[in-house]
């Protein structure tokens, strides 16, 4: 696992176990694997570790900006999808009695299969 490799690298490149543990806790105080994803390889930690060991202030980790959330009401389906949905709705209306007699999962599977048809 990437986080384990990063921790091993820190221990291997630190003067003692306690300093390595302290540095690891400063990077990953909540012990989440996500904290290590900012490093492509364990070796990418080296400059940060050396700066920390020499007493330099560590740069704060910047979180990537979250993409904006677009409300579903503003999403516009493609023309092909709109046509497929329209055809499927019409087919469901025509086959309503037969679909109502089926167990729910079978009816759903039939509708989805119909939606996939050109």
N, C-alpha and C positions, 0 to 999 in steps of 0.2 A: 504494500500500500504506500502511496506517495507520502502521506504524512509520517509514516514510520521511517521511511528512507530519509526524510528531512531531519527528523529527530536524531537518527543515528549519525547523520553528517554533522550535526551540531555537537553531539557528544564527542565525536572523533576529532573535531577541530577546536575544542575548548580546553583550557588548561586543567580544569577539574570538573567533576560531576555536578557539583553544586552550582557553579556558574552556568553550566549548560542547562541545568534544570530551570534556573532563574530566567535565562534568556528565552527558553521555550515557553515558560509561563507568560512572559511579557508579549510574546507573539500570539499565543493561543490560550488566553486565560480561561476560556469556557470549554476547552478541550474539544473543539469541533474540527473536523477534517477540512471544512471550507477555508479555514484560516491559511492553509498551506497551498491552496490552489493558485495563489498569486505568484508562486515560484514555479517556473517551468521545469527546472531540475533542482535537486538538492544543492548543487553547487551554486545556484543563484543566491543562496542565503549568505555565502561567504562575505561579501562586502558589508552587509548589514551586521553580521556577527562580529567582524573585525572592528567596525565602528562602535558597536555596543561595548565590546571588551576594552576598547581604548577610552571609554568614557564619553564618547560623543553622543549627542542627542539623537535618538532614533527618529527617522521620519515617520509621521503618522500614516497609517495605511488608509488610502483613499478607497472608499467603496465605489464600485462602478455605478453610474447613474442608472436608475431603473427606467426602462422604456415607458413611455406614457401609456396609460390604459385608455383604450378607446371603447366607449360604451357600445354594446352590441347593436343598439338602435342606429348607430352611425355607420355600421359596417354595410357595405353595399355588395351583395352577391353578384357573381359574374352572370352574364346573360345565359350561359349554358346551364348554370345551377338554377337560375330562376325558371328556365324552361323545364328542367328535370323535375323541380318541385311542383310546378303547375301540372305537368302530366301525371305525376304521382298522386297529387290531390284528387284529380279527376278520376284516376283509376281506383283510389280508395273509396270515393263516393259511389262509383259503379259497383264495387265489390263489398260494400259495407255489410250486408247481411251475412255473406260467407265469412268475412273476416271476424265479425262479432261472434260467430259460432266456434271459432278456433281458440285454443288457449292463447293467452296474451303473448307469450314469447314466440309462438309460431306465427301469429299475426304480424308481430314486429319484424320477424325475419322475412316474411313475404313482402312487406312494404319496403324494407331495405333492399331486397333483391330487385324489386320493381324500380326503385330509385336508381339503381346502378345500370339499368337497361338504357340504351340510347334512345 
